[in-house]
């Protein structure tokens, strides 16, 4: 009999039968209450490493790693976790439960996560950009400090001191960085540059004046080629960030996000004017393009340069079946640090946290300890297209670009990315976004700087 038939069928019983059914129900209820106060009902709540209902542990990890190299890298970590008896493998073990949410470059996942945290139903660990992006969770008391993990695993000895300092909030650490991406990378098409009489070696320093001269040379050679490709709003802020770092230096940039910082300085004005100048070399349809669209203009020979994080390299050179372009490094594309930022590493990091009330806290602590290990970081990052937060990685596991990045990571000064969650809170970022959106329409540097000053006064 179908559910639909059952739904509409009415069955009538004599009153005596109904009264009997009620009495029987009361007896059953009484027995249930009695059982709840004796035997299994008197047991204490299950430990943090077990689930109450099924008696099985499942490590619930929440992220937005649903495609490309990040999903492939996560799959490798899951395999390691599920097969290692010291982690989640074996019996009874604590197998991995992948709670990824796709879409919106992480915005969809964050919205779902926020609902779960408010409802007091956190996962065992969740992804977030290391740094000030985590402030909302910290101030809401939704994640725990994990200094004890750093101490027991010795992470502070193998991670860059500048990195640890920049992700410490009021003396506490709240996440384990799994990887490091570099934001201040200038990507270019060697063939397009050669036609314009320009030669730039991979990784060679580039000054602001040289860059402007190169942009003009491309423009003069072929008006049909865009000198500097640009995409949607966040890529515009990404470009702004790299320009400001080039003018202010790492220390000057980082200090802008401290209380009392001077956003009204002549250096900031100079940087904003440089940014305005660069916009004159960009494509008119920028706002309608994704970062991939803007990058593809370079490898297609329709643009000469693009400023983007080093996930661009994964898109350029990654496998076509994974949605990448399968291009050849050094032939179809090359790179160097953005103008005037040689010796500065503008960094961002995917990291994982320990939520308060994690249903399997002991397993979550193991997970975070595992993520910071050399094994996990050298497993994940070559596939993801990033470098480890640790400084003892095996360079032989990484491609040409990433080997260059590994060397830079050890030697460079570190600048904390604004666009990608390190330097400022979500609220401050939102105010910068509003100011930038208005500037992209007006091109009024004075008004833009005034708005940035106000955003700093409000949020610092």
C-alpha positions in Angstrom: 0.0 0.0 0.0 1.4 3.4 -1.0 2.0 6.3 1.5 -0.5 8.4 -0.5 -3.2 5.7 -0.1 -2.5 5.5 3.7 -2.7 9.2 4.0 -6.2 9.5 2.7 -7.7 6.2 4.2 -9.8 6.6 7.4 -10.0 3.5 9.6 -12.8 3.5 12.2 -12.6 1.5 15.5 -15.2 0.9 18.2 -14.9 3.1 21.3 -13.9 0.2 23.6 -11.0 -0.5 21.3 -9.9 3.1 21.4 -10.1 3.2 25.2 -7.9 0.1 25.3 -5.4 1.6 23.0 -5.1 4.7 25.2 -4.6 2.6 28.3 -1.9 0.6 26.6 -0.2 3.8 25.5 -0.1 5.0 29.1 1.5 1.8 30.3 4.2 2.0 27.6 4.9 5.6 28.5 5.2 4.7 32.2 7.7 1.9 31.3 9.7 4.4 29.2 9.9 6.8 32.1 11.0 4.1 34.5 13.8 3.0 32.1 15.0 6.5 31.8 15.7 6.7 35.5 17.5 3.4 35.8 20.1 1.5 33.8 21.2 3.2 30.6 19.2 6.3 31.5 21.4 7.0 34.5 24.6 7.0 32.5 26.6 10.2 32.1 26.8 12.0 28.8 29.1 10.4 26.2 32.6 11.6 26.0 33.7 14.2 23.4 35.0 11.5 21.1 31.8 9.6 20.6 28.4 10.4 19.2 25.5 10.0 21.6 23.0 8.2 19.4 25.0 5.8 17.2 27.9 5.3 19.6 30.3 6.0 16.6 32.7 8.9 16.2 32.7 10.9 13.0 35.1 13.8 12.6 32.9 16.6 11.3 35.0 19.0 9.2 33.4 22.0 7.5 35.0 23.7 4.5 34.3 25.1 1.1 36.9 22.9 -0.6 34.7 21.4 -3.2 36.6 21.6 -6.5 39.9 21.6 -8.3 43.2 21.2 -6.4 41.8 22.1 -3.0 39.2 19.2 -3.2 41.9 16.8 -4.5 44.3 17.9 -1.7 41.5 17.4 0.9 40.8 13.9 -0.5 44.4 13.0 0.2 44.2 14.2 3.7 41.0 12.3 4.3 42.6 9.1 3.1 45.6 9.6 5.4 43.2 10.3 8.3 41.0 7.3 7.7 43.8 4.8 7.3 46.1 5.9 10.1 45.2 4.1 13.4 46.8 7.0 15.3 44.3 9.4 13.8 40.9 8.3 12.6 41.6 4.9 11.2 41.3 1.4 12.7 38.5 0.3 15.0 36.5 1.9 16.5 38.3 4.9 15.1 36.8 8.2 14.1 36.3 8.4 10.3 36.2 11.7 8.5 32.8 13.3 7.7 33.3 15.8 4.9 30.8 18.6 5.4 31.8 20.9 2.5 29.4 23.5 1.2 30.0 24.7 -2.4 29.4 28.1 -4.0 30.2 31.8 -3.6 33.9 31.3 -3.0 33.2 30.3 0.6 30.3 32.8 1.2 27.7 30.1 1.0 29.6 27.9 3.5 30.1 30.8 5.9 26.3 31.5 5.9 25.5 27.9 6.7 28.2 27.8 9.4 26.9 31.0 11.0 23.5 29.3 11.4 25.0 26.2 12.9 27.1 28.2 15.4 24.2 30.3 16.5 22.1 27.1 17.0 25.0 25.6 19.1 25.5 22.8 16.6 29.1 23.4 15.6 31.2 20.9 13.5 34.4 19.5 15.0 36.5 22.0 13.0 35.8 24.6 10.3 37.8 26.4 7.7 38.6 30.1 7.9 41.3 32.5 6.7 44.0 32.9 9.3 44.1 36.3 10.9 41.5 38.9 11.6 38.8 37.2 9.6 38.3 35.0 12.7 37.6 37.9 15.0 33.8 37.5 14.7 34.0 33.9 15.9 36.5 34.9 18.7 34.5 37.7 20.0 31.3 35.6 20.0 33.1 33.0 22.0 32.5 30.4 19.3 36.1 29.1 18.9 38.7 28.0 21.5 42.3 29.2 21.8 44.7 26.4 20.7 48.0 27.6 22.1 48.3 24.2 23.7 48.4 22.5 20.3 51.1 24.8 19.1 53.1 24.1 22.2 52.7 20.3 22.2 53.3 19.9 18.5 56.2 22.5 18.3 54.5 24.5 15.5 56.0 27.8 16.7 59.5 26.3 16.0 58.8 25.4 12.4 56.5 28.3 11.3 57.8 31.7 10.5 57.8 33.9 13.6 56.2 36.8 11.6 53.4 34.4 10.7 52.7 33.4 14.3 52.8 37.0 15.4 50.4 38.1 12.7 47.8 35.5 13.6 48.0 35.9 17.4 45.1 37.9 18.9 45.5 39.1 22.5 48.2 36.5 23.2 46.2 33.6 21.8 46.2 31.5 18.6 42.9 30.3 17.2 43.7 28.3 14.0 46.2 26.1 12.4 47.3 27.3 8.9 47.3 24.5 6.4 48.8 26.4 3.5 50.2 29.8 2.4 49.2 31.6 -0.7 51.0 34.7 -2.1 48.8 37.6 -3.2 51.3 40.0 -4.7 52.1 38.1 -7.9 52.3 39.7 -11.4 51.5 37.2 -14.1 52.4 37.9 -17.7 52.5 36.4 -21.2 56.1 36.2 -22.4 55.1 36.1 -26.1 53.0 39.3 -25.8 55.8 41.0 -24.0 58.4 39.9 -26.5 56.4 41.4 -29.3 56.4 44.7 -27.4 60.2 44.5 -26.9 59.9 43.6 -23.2 61.8 40.8 -21.5 61.1 39.9 -17.8 62.8 36.9 -16.3 60.7 34.8 -13.9 61.0 36.1 -10.4 63.1 39.2 -11.3 62.5 42.5 -9.4 60.3 45.0 -11.2 60.1 48.7 -10.2 57.0 50.9 -10.6 58.6 53.0 -13.3 59.6 49.9 -15.3 56.1 48.5 -15.0 54.5 51.7 -16.3 57.0 51.8 -19.2 56.1 48.2 -20.0 52.3 48.9 -19.9 52.9 51.8 -22.3 55.0 49.6 -24.6 52.2 47.0 -24.8 49.6 49.7 -25.5 51.7 51.3 -28.2 52.5 48.0 -29.9 49.0 46.6 -30.2 45.9 48.7 -29.1 43.9 45.4 -29.3 45.8 43.9 -26.4 44.8 45.0 -22.8 48.0 46.0 -20.9 46.6 44.9 -17.5 43.6 42.6 -17.2 41.2 43.1 -14.2 38.1 41.3 -13.0 35.3 41.8 -10.5 35.2 43.9 -7.3 37.4 41.7 -5.0 40.1 41.5 -7.7 40.1 45.3 -7.8 40.7 45.4 -4.1 43.4 42.8 -4.5 45.2 45.1 -7.0 44.8 48.1 -4.7 46.4 46.1 -1.9 49.5 45.2 -3.9 49.9 48.8 -5.0 49.7 50.1 -1.5 52.2 47.5 -0.2 54.6 48.6 -3.0 54.5 52.2 -1.7 54.3 51.6 2.0 56.5 48.5 2.4 55.6 45.6 4.6 55.9 47.4 8.0 54.0 50.5 6.7 51.2 48.3 5.3 50.9 46.2 8.4 50.9 49.2 10.7 47.8 50.6 8.9 45.7 48.1 10.7 46.8 49.1 14.2 45.0 51.5 16.4 45.9 55.1 15.6 47.3 54.3 12.1 47.6 57.3 9.7 45.5 56.5 6.6 45.7 60.2 5.8 49.4 60.1 5.1 51.1 61.3 1.9 52.2 57.7 1.3 48.7 56.5 1.2 47.8 59.3 -1.1 50.6 58.3 -3.4 49.4 54.7 -3.4 45.9 55.7 -4.3 47.0 57.8 -7.2 49.1 54.9 -8.5 46.1 52.7 -8.3 44.1 55.3 -10.3 46.8 55.3 -12.9 46.8 51.5 -13.3 43.0 51.6 -13.9 43.7 53.5 -17.1 45.4 50.4 -18.5 42.7 47.9 -17.7 39.8 46.4 -19.6 36.5 48.2 -19.6 34.5 45.1 -18.8 36.4 44.3 -15.6 33.4 44.2 -13.4 31.7 41.4 -15.4 34.8 39.1 -15.3 35.8 36.5 -12.7 39.5 36.2 -11.7 39.7 33.2 -14.0 38.3 35.2 -16.9 40.8 38.0 -16.3 43.7 35.5 -16.0 42.6 33.7 -19.2 43.0 36.9 -21.2 46.7 36.7 -20.4 47.3 33.1 -21.6 45.1 33.7 -24.6 47.4 36.6 -25.6 44.6 39.2 -25.2 46.3 40.8 -22.2 49.9 41.3 -21.2 49.7 41.4 -17.3 47.5 40.4 -14.5 47.9 40.8 -10.7 46.5 37.9 -8.8 47.3 35.4 -6.1 49.2 32.3 -6.9 46.1 30.2 -7.2 46.3 31.7 -10.7 49.3 29.4 -11.3 47.1 26.4 -10.5 44.5 27.5 -12.9 47.0 28.2 -15.7 49.0 25.0 -15.3 46.6 22.6 -13.8 44.9 19.7 -15.5 42.2 20.4 -18.0 39.9 17.7 -16.7 39.9 19.5 -13.4 38.7 22.7 -15.0 42.1 24.3 -15.5 43.9 25.4 -18.7 46.9 23.0 -18.9 49.3 25.7 -20.0 53.1 25.5 -19.8 55.0 27.6 -17.2 57.6 29.7 -18.8 56.1 29.5 -22.2 52.4 30.4 -22.0 52.8 32.3 -18.8 55.4 33.5 -16.3 55.5 35.6 -13.1 57.3 37.9 -10.8 56.5 39.9 -7.7 54.2 42.9 -8.3 55.9 46.2 -8.9 58.0 47.5 -6.0 57.1 44.5 -3.8 60.1 42.3 -4.4 61.2 41.0 -0.9 57.7 41.3 0.5 55.4 38.3 0.7 51.7 39.4 0.9 50.3 36.3 2.4 47.0 34.6 3.2 46.2 31.2 4.6 43.5 28.6 4.8 43.3 27.4 8.3 41.1 25.3 10.6 39.7 26.1 14.1 38.5 24.3 17.2 34.9 25.3 17.9 33.6 25.5 21.4 31.3 22.6 22.0 32.9 20.5 19.2 31.0 17.2 19.4 34.2 15.2 19.2 36.8 17.5 20.7 39.5 15.0 21.2 39.4 14.0 17.5 39.3 17.6 16.5 42.5 18.3 18.5 44.1 15.3 16.6 42.9 16.8 13.3 44.4 20.2 14.0 47.7 18.6 15.2 47.7 16.5 12.0 47.1 19.5 9.7 50.1 21.3 11.1 52.4 18.3 10.6 55.0 18.1 7.9 53.4 15.0 6.4 50.0 16.7 6.0 51.3 19.9 4.7 53.6 18.2 2.1 50.7 16.0 1.1 48.1 18.8 0.7 50.0 21.7 -0.8 51.6 20.3 -3.9 48.1 19.2 -5.0 46.4 22.4 -3.9 49.0 24.7 -5.6 50.2 26.4 -2.4 53.1 26.1 0.0 53.1 24.9 3.6 53.0 27.3 6.5 55.9 25.3 7.9 59.4 26.3 6.8 60.8 22.7 6.6 58.9 21.5 3.5 60.6 19.2 0.9 61.1 21.5 -2.2 61.4 18.4 -4.5 57.7 17.8 -4.1 56.8 21.2 -5.6 56.7 22.7 -9.1 58.9 25.5 -10.4 56.7 28.4 -9.3 56.1 26.9 -5.8 59.8 26.2 -5.3 60.4 29.9 -6.0 57.6 30.8 -3.5 59.1 28.5 -0.9 62.4 30.4 -1.1 60.6 33.8 -0.9 58.5 32.6 2.1 61.7 32.0 4.1 63.5 35.2 3.1 60.8 37.9 2.6 59.1 40.3 5.0 55.5 39.3 5.5 52.6 41.5 4.7 49.1 40.5 6.0 46.5 40.4 3.2 43.5 42.7 3.6 41.5 41.2 0.7 41.8 37.7 2.0 41.0 38.0 5.7 44.4 38.4 7.4 44.7 42.1 8.1 41.3 43.3 9.2 37.9 42.2 10.4 35.0 41.4 8.1 33.3 44.7 9.1 36.4 46.7 8.2 36.7 44.9 4.9 33.1 45.7 4.2 33.7 49.4 4.8 36.7 49.3 2.4 34.6 47.5 -0.2 32.0 50.3 0.0 34.6 53.0 -0.3 36.3 51.2 -3.2 33.0 50.7 -5.1 32.3 54.4 -4.9 35.9 55.3 -6.0 35.6 52.9 -9.1 32.7 55.2 -10.2 34.1 58.6 -9.2 37.9 58.1 -9.5 38.0 60.8 -6.7 41.2 60.0 -4.7 40.6 62.6 -2.0 37.1 61.2 -1.3 38.4 57.7 -1.4 41.2 58.4 1.1 38.7 60.2 3.4 36.4 57.1 3.4 39.4 54.9 4.2 40.3 57.2 7.1 36.8 56.9 8.4 36.8 53.1 8.1 40.0 52.9 10.1 38.6 55.2 12.8 35.5 53.1 13.1 37.1 49.6 13.1 40.7 49.7 14.3 
